[in-house]
Amino acid sequence: MPHRIYFADNLPVLQSLPAGSIDLIYIDPPFNTGRVQARTQIQTVRDEQNGDRVGFQGRSYRTVSLGERAYQDQFDDYLGFLEPRLIEARRVLKTNGSLYFHIDYREVHYCKVLLDGIFGRESFLNEIIWAYDYGARTKKRWPAKHDNILWYAKNPRDYIYNVDEIERIPYMAPGLVGPEKAVRGKLPTDTWWHTIVPTNSREKTGYPTQKPLGILRRIVRASSPPGGLVLDFFAGSGTTGAACLELGRDFILIDSNLQAVQVMARRFATCNTIEWIGYDPAQTTAAASG
């Protein structure tokens, strides 16, 4: 089958993959926040008597909790945890392959130094800033509303960048560029404005650290060939796989978190081209129907 999902520790799986076999790697590892990352999934039901929120046309709705998904985001030696996995990541990339490493402001500086040592400073191509706007705003400092994505090429003189495949974005002042350019739009820069996954979106899985499909679409389009093989070894909710299914790429997803694999089993329930290793997705289907 063209797609594989592993329920396993990612290091031994990475060590088992052939060298030079992967076109693109995207990873969104734990951010080492020192906190339990949790997300409560809710549903609203119509309830005129006991509703706790008001919706369309003043109707009352009651909030029902569907449960909480969580994981511990803390490591005693974060870089020591990442290093052997990133060494294997470079090994399994094709000579023109790329790594996109998604992290936040707490660890990005240390991770860049680590990646420079593994890939070489000349292999660093971009620091992409994914900017969003949601949630509370602290009054003790400037509120953090962005993530960092570091892009490394295995060979900085030969890498895939499908510039014509990247979706264009509107000009902020279309009247200043002429009608032809305004219709075509402009290429994104290294700062990407994109909302988080909305609470009531069909895209929402309830996984605590789910990333928007739009971010992964852009990365997969830009840095992998049609029919290429994409690897995500901190797969979480499986957004990398969802982007690959849309865009005609094969994928390998790895995660050791049972809740992540259960979310992926629900997300890909209708896809019959996935080989599951270490987990039977029928377990999730049976639990949902029961």
C-alpha positions as CSV (number, residue, x, y, z in Angstrom):
1,M,0.0,0.0,0.0
2,P,1.3,3.5,-0.7
3,H,0.6,4.9,2.8
4,R,1.8,3.7,6.2
5,I,0.9,4.7,9.7
6,Y,3.0,3.3,12.6
7,F,2.0,3.2,16.3
8,A,5.5,3.1,17.6
9,D,8.5,5.0,18.9
10,N,9.7,6.9,15.9
11,L,13.5,6.2,16.4
12,P,13.6,2.5,15.6
13,V,11.2,3.1,12.7
14,L,13.4,5.8,11.3
15,Q,16.4,3.5,11.7
16,S,14.6,0.8,9.6
17,L,13.8,3.1,6.7
18,P,16.2,3.0,3.6
19,A,18.6,5.8,3.2
20,G,17.7,8.3,0.5
21,S,14.1,7.2,0.3
22,I,12.0,10.2,1.4
23,D,11.3,13.4,-0.6
24,L,10.0,15.6,2.2
25,I,9.9,15.5,6.0
26,Y,7.6,17.7,8.0
27,I,7.7,17.4,11.8
28,D,5.9,19.2,14.6
29,P,7.6,17.7,17.6
30,P,6.5,18.5,21.2
31,F,7.4,22.1,22.0
32,N,8.9,21.3,25.4
33,T,6.6,23.8,27.2
34,G,6.8,22.0,30.5
35,R,3.0,21.7,30.6
36,V,0.4,19.1,30.0
37,Q,-1.1,19.9,26.6
38,A,-4.8,19.3,26.7
39,R,-7.8,20.0,24.5
40,T,-11.4,19.4,25.6
41,Q,-13.7,18.5,22.8
42,I,-17.3,19.8,23.1
43,Q,-20.6,19.6,21.3
44,T,-23.6,21.9,21.6
45,V,-27.1,20.6,21.6
46,R,-30.4,22.5,21.5
47,D,-31.8,23.0,25.0
48,E,-34.3,25.8,25.7
49,Q,-34.5,24.9,29.4
50,N,-30.9,24.3,30.5
51,G,-28.9,26.0,27.8
52,D,-25.6,27.7,28.8
53,R,-25.1,29.7,25.6
54,V,-27.2,31.5,23.0
55,G,-26.9,30.8,19.3
56,F,-28.6,31.8,16.1
57,Q,-31.9,33.7,16.4
58,G,-31.6,33.6,20.2
59,R,-32.0,29.9,20.6
60,S,-30.5,28.2,23.7
61,Y,-27.9,25.5,23.5
62,R,-26.3,23.3,26.2
63,T,-22.5,22.5,26.0
64,V,-21.7,18.8,26.3
65,S,-18.1,17.7,26.9
66,L,-17.0,14.8,24.7
67,G,-13.8,14.2,26.6
68,E,-10.3,15.5,26.8
69,R,-7.1,14.6,24.9
70,A,-3.8,15.4,26.5
71,Y,-0.1,14.5,26.6
72,Q,2.9,15.6,28.7
73,D,5.1,18.1,26.9
74,Q,8.3,18.1,29.0
75,F,11.7,16.6,28.4
76,D,14.7,16.5,30.8
77,D,17.0,16.7,27.7
78,Y,15.0,18.0,24.8
79,L,17.9,18.3,22.3
80,G,19.3,15.0,23.4
81,F,15.8,13.5,22.6
82,L,15.7,15.2,19.1
83,E,19.3,14.7,18.0
84,P,19.3,11.0,17.0
85,R,15.9,11.4,15.3
86,L,17.2,14.4,13.3
87,I,20.4,12.5,12.3
88,E,18.2,9.7,11.0
89,A,15.9,12.2,9.2
90,R,18.8,13.5,7.2
91,R,19.9,10.0,6.4
92,V,16.5,9.0,4.9
93,L,16.1,12.1,2.8
94,K,16.8,11.9,-0.9
95,T,19.6,14.1,-2.1
96,N,17.2,16.8,-3.2
97,G,14.9,16.3,-0.1
98,S,13.9,18.9,2.5
99,L,13.1,19.0,6.2
100,Y,10.5,21.4,7.6
101,F,10.9,21.6,11.4
102,H,7.9,23.2,13.2
103,I,8.6,24.6,16.7
104,D,7.9,27.8,18.8
105,Y,9.8,30.6,20.4
106,R,10.9,28.7,23.5
107,E,13.2,26.2,21.7
108,V,13.7,27.5,18.2
109,H,17.1,29.1,18.8
110,Y,18.6,25.9,20.3
111,C,16.9,23.7,17.7
112,K,18.4,25.8,14.9
113,V,21.9,25.3,16.3
114,L,21.3,21.6,16.5
115,L,20.0,21.4,12.9
116,D,22.9,23.6,11.7
117,G,25.3,21.0,13.2
118,I,23.5,18.0,11.5
119,F,22.6,19.5,8.1
120,G,25.2,22.3,7.9
121,R,24.5,26.0,8.2
122,E,24.6,26.3,4.4
123,S,21.6,24.0,4.2
124,F,19.3,26.4,6.1
125,L,17.0,28.0,3.6
126,N,14.3,29.8,5.6
127,E,12.7,30.5,8.9
128,I,9.0,30.7,8.2
129,I,6.9,32.6,10.7
130,W,3.3,31.2,10.9
131,A,1.4,34.1,12.5
132,Y,-2.1,33.7,13.9
133,D,-4.4,35.5,16.3
134,Y,-6.5,33.7,18.9
135,G,-6.8,33.1,22.6
136,A,-6.0,35.2,25.6
137,R,-3.6,38.1,25.7
138,T,-1.2,38.4,28.6
139,K,-0.6,41.9,30.1
140,K,2.9,41.0,31.3
141,R,4.6,40.9,27.9
142,W,4.0,41.0,24.2
143,P,1.5,38.0,23.6
144,A,3.1,35.2,21.5
145,K,1.0,34.6,18.4
146,H,3.3,32.8,16.1
147,D,5.2,29.5,15.5
148,N,8.5,29.0,13.7
149,I,9.1,26.6,10.9
150,L,12.8,26.0,9.9
151,W,13.4,24.8,6.4
152,Y,16.6,22.8,5.6
153,A,17.6,21.2,2.3
154,K,19.8,18.1,2.4
155,N,21.7,19.7,-0.5
156,P,21.4,23.5,-0.7
157,R,22.4,23.5,-4.4
158,D,19.7,20.9,-5.4
159,Y,16.3,20.9,-3.8
160,I,12.7,20.8,-4.8
161,Y,10.8,24.1,-4.8
162,N,7.7,24.0,-7.0
163,V,7.2,27.7,-7.1
164,D,4.5,27.4,-9.8
165,E,2.5,25.0,-7.6
166,I,2.3,27.4,-4.6
167,E,-1.1,29.0,-4.2
168,R,-1.0,32.8,-4.5
169,I,-2.4,35.3,-2.0
170,P,-4.3,38.6,-2.6
171,Y,-2.4,41.9,-2.8
172,M,-3.2,44.1,0.1
173,A,-3.5,47.1,-2.3
174,P,-4.6,45.5,-5.7
175,G,-5.3,48.9,-7.2
176,L,-1.6,49.7,-7.1
177,V,-0.4,46.6,-9.1
178,G,-2.8,46.6,-12.1
179,P,-5.7,44.2,-12.9
180,E,-3.5,41.4,-14.3
181,K,-1.3,41.1,-11.2
182,A,-4.3,41.6,-8.9
183,V,-6.1,38.6,-10.5
184,R,-3.0,36.4,-10.3
185,G,-2.1,37.4,-6.8
186,K,1.3,37.3,-5.2
187,L,3.6,34.6,-3.8
188,P,3.6,34.2,-0.1
189,T,6.7,35.4,1.8
190,D,8.4,33.8,4.8
191,T,5.6,35.2,7.0
192,W,2.4,33.2,6.7
193,W,-0.9,34.6,8.1
194,H,-3.2,31.7,8.6
195,T,-5.9,31.0,11.2
196,I,-5.7,28.1,13.6
197,V,-8.2,25.3,13.1
198,P,-11.6,26.9,14.0
199,T,-13.4,25.2,16.9
200,N,-16.5,24.5,14.8
201,S,-14.6,23.5,11.6
202,R,-15.2,20.2,9.9
203,E,-11.4,20.0,9.9
204,K,-11.3,19.9,13.7
205,T,-10.2,16.6,15.2
206,G,-10.0,17.6,18.9
207,Y,-6.3,16.7,19.1
208,P,-4.5,19.3,21.3
209,T,-1.8,20.4,18.8
210,Q,-3.6,20.0,15.5
211,K,-2.1,22.2,12.8
212,P,-4.2,23.7,9.9
213,L,-4.4,21.7,6.7
214,G,-3.7,24.9,4.8
215,I,-0.2,25.1,6.3
216,L,0.6,21.5,5.3
217,R,-0.9,21.9,1.8
218,R,1.5,24.8,1.1
219,I,4.6,22.8,2.4
220,V,3.7,19.6,0.5
221,R,3.0,21.5,-2.7
222,A,6.2,23.5,-2.6
223,S,8.7,20.9,-1.5
224,S,7.7,17.4,-2.8
225,P,7.1,16.0,-6.3
226,P,3.7,14.6,-7.4
227,G,3.7,10.9,-6.3
228,G,6.6,11.6,-3.9
229,L,7.0,10.2,-0.4
230,V,6.4,12.4,2.6
231,L,7.3,11.5,6.2
232,D,6.0,12.9,9.5
233,F,7.4,11.1,12.5
234,F,5.5,13.2,15.1
235,A,2.2,12.7,13.2
236,G,-0.3,13.8,15.9
237,S,-3.7,14.2,14.3
238,G,-2.4,13.2,10.8
239,T,-2.7,16.5,9.0
240,T,0.4,15.8,6.9
241,G,-1.3,12.6,5.7
242,A,-4.5,14.5,4.9
243,A,-2.6,17.0,2.8
244,C,-0.8,14.2,1.0
245,L,-4.1,12.4,0.2
246,E,-5.4,15.6,-1.4
247,L,-2.3,16.3,-3.4
248,G,-1.4,12.9,-4.7
249,R,1.6,12.1,-2.5
250,D,2.4,9.0,-0.5
251,F,3.0,9.2,3.2
252,I,4.5,7.6,6.3
253,L,3.2,8.8,9.6
254,I,4.6,7.7,13.0
255,D,3.3,8.4,16.5
256,S,3.7,6.7,19.9
257,N,0.7,8.4,21.4
258,L,-2.4,6.1,21.5
259,Q,-4.8,9.1,21.3
260,A,-3.0,10.4,18.2
261,V,-3.3,7.1,16.5
262,Q,-7.0,6.8,17.5
263,V,-7.6,10.3,16.0
264,M,-5.9,9.3,12.8
265,A,-8.0,6.1,12.6
266,R,-11.1,8.1,12.7
267,R,-9.8,10.7,10.3
268,F,-8.8,8.1,7.7
269,A,-11.6,5.7,8.3
270,T,-12.7,5.8,4.7
271,C,-9.2,5.4,3.2
272,N,-8.4,1.8,2.2
273,T,-4.9,2.4,1.0
274,I,-3.2,2.7,4.4
275,E,-1.1,0.0,5.9
276,W,-1.4,0.2,9.7
277,I,1.6,-1.1,11.7
278,G,1.3,-1.7,15.4
279,Y,-2.3,-0.8,15.6
280,D,-5.6,-2.1,14.3
281,P,-7.9,0.8,13.3
282,A,-10.9,-1.5,13.7
283,Q,-10.4,-1.0,17.5
284,T,-11.3,2.7,17.1
285,T,-14.2,1.9,14.8
286,A,-15.6,-0.6,17.3
287,A,-15.2,1.7,20.2
288,A,-17.0,4.5,18.3
289,S,-19.9,2.3,17.3
290,G,-20.2,0.9,20.8
